[in-house]
Amino acid sequence: MTSTLQPALTTEAVKRPGRWLALGVLVLAVLLVAVDATVLGLATPYISEDLKPSGTQLLWIGDVYSFVIAGLLVSMGSLGDRIGRKRILLGGATAFGAISVLNAYATSPETMILARALLGVAGATLMPATLALIRNLFHDPRERSLAVGIWGATASAGTAIGPITGGFLLEHFWWGSVFLINLPVMVVLVLVGIKLLPESRNPNPGPWDLISVALSLVGMIAVVYAVKEAATHGCTWETLTTGLLGAAALYWFIRRQLTLPTPLLDMRLFRNRGFSGAVLADLLTVLGLSGLVFFLSQYLQLVQGRRPFEAGLAELPAAIGAVAAGLVAGRAARRFSVRAVVSGGLAAVGLALASLTLIDRSTGYPLLGTALLVVGVGAGFSFTVTADVILSSVPKEQAGAASAVSETAYELGAALGIAVLGSIMTSVYRDFTGPAGAPAGAHESLSGAVEAASHLPPDTARQLLTSAREAFVDGLSLAAGAGAVVLLATAAAAWFLLRGQRLDSGQ
């Protein structure tokens, strides 16, 4: 009798009713986080003009969200495995919407910093929970690959929708509107999610170790903070001490996980070469790309003179390429191989970044648009397949923690990339020779030069902007070249680390 019933039970598990509608709910959460991550950069000049934060406060407004989310991803992923991924997703989504209102109506820099930090706490619950729920919704490997592709494509689409939507809102409304767009999405997500999402958790989770939570939080925040500070102000004793404190906390965290009977993060996952290779590939890919992502918007607006909405549209080919590649990545990995698709995608991104070393102030859009399209296609193939490998490499009970590791790799890669490539960019930019009498702030950033030029005589302003823009483009070209080297090296490493790795073919 057991052998007669087993196929029916397996089929029911694999073909869960409503799974695609449930995926639609998860996609809304991903879209929300992706959009929110991109609109702040556009809104920063308006926030600065209205709230008048100091330079340090402005840095915290921009960075505290990523600090908190990096520090809490692993803890929140593990908490979802314990108390239920649906519960933590819907609770986090509700909090995200409410805190977005606090962001929109902040009346002081201090309130804005607090609101961004609280938004990071809520945001840390969303991404690991969505990917973990996909692991439990889709048991059929081919369907899961497509679902992961849709998940990744939505994240990529969100990074394009964010600048376009944000640019439109900022040209027509006040800066708080870029945060209020979260509310209708959250309402739909929560109301529909209550009905459609299944609950899933680890049946034998063990206690949630608060010491491990604290070590993870302190370690990640300290390391990311030290990396960003080193990029901005150089390596001071304070920065070095903070970095060493963070590294010591992370070392203690790892040692503690190896001794706990039910760890917050099972370090044995990293013994799986496919899991470790996929996580490392994600980290290094984001590291290499972060310079382009961080500086491209400034290039389009401050060098080429595009309006925010136009700059957002100009970045659209990257999202289109990522969406298209993400939807077919799983099929391509099964037809060829995981390492061929990941390595090929990363090599394509590396070559596209190499082409951007040729840009200058007057570079036409065909070269830029083509490079962005290739970057999107390559990243779409790579990120989708590595996410599938990470999910497939772990038991479904640990899907939340594994997904959090993947997201943490993105955050750490972005911090390292901005630090390494940002320091290259900044060192080149600061050395430009401006006209006599140019304010010192003009050498800090291109936006500082634009602001300084507005208070100078026309001829002096023109000389300053010409020198500053040329230095910025030189720095961007060098950062793109460094990113290309990182991506091509990562492609070679992925070829060896993912050797023999396959996606399940399903029934």
ABEGO torsion letter per residue (X at the ends): XAAAAAAAAAAAAABBBGAAAAAAAAAAAAAAAAAAAAAAAAAAAAAAAAAGBBAAAAAAAAAAAAAAAAAAAAAAAAAAAAAEAAAAAAAAAAAAAAAAAAAAABABAAAAAAAAAAAAAAAAAAAAAAAAAAAAABABAAAAAAAAAAAAAAAAAAAAAAAAAAAAAAAABBAAAAAAAAAAAAAAAAAAAAAABBBBBBABAEBBBAAAAAAAAAAAAAAAAAAAAAAAAEBBAAAAAAAAAAAAAAAAAAAAAAABABBABBAAAAABAAAAAAAAAAAAAAAAAAAAAAAAAAAAAAAAGBBAAAAAAAAAAAAAAAAAAAAAAAAAAAABBAAAAAAAAAAAAAAAAAAAAABBAABBAAAAAAAAAAAAAAAAAAAAAAAAAAAAABBAAAAAAAAAAAAAAAAAAAAAAAAAAAAAAAAAAAABBBBBGBBAAAAABAAAAAAAAAABBAAAAAAAAAAAAAAAAAAAAAAAAAAAAAAAAAAAAAAAAABGBBBBAEX
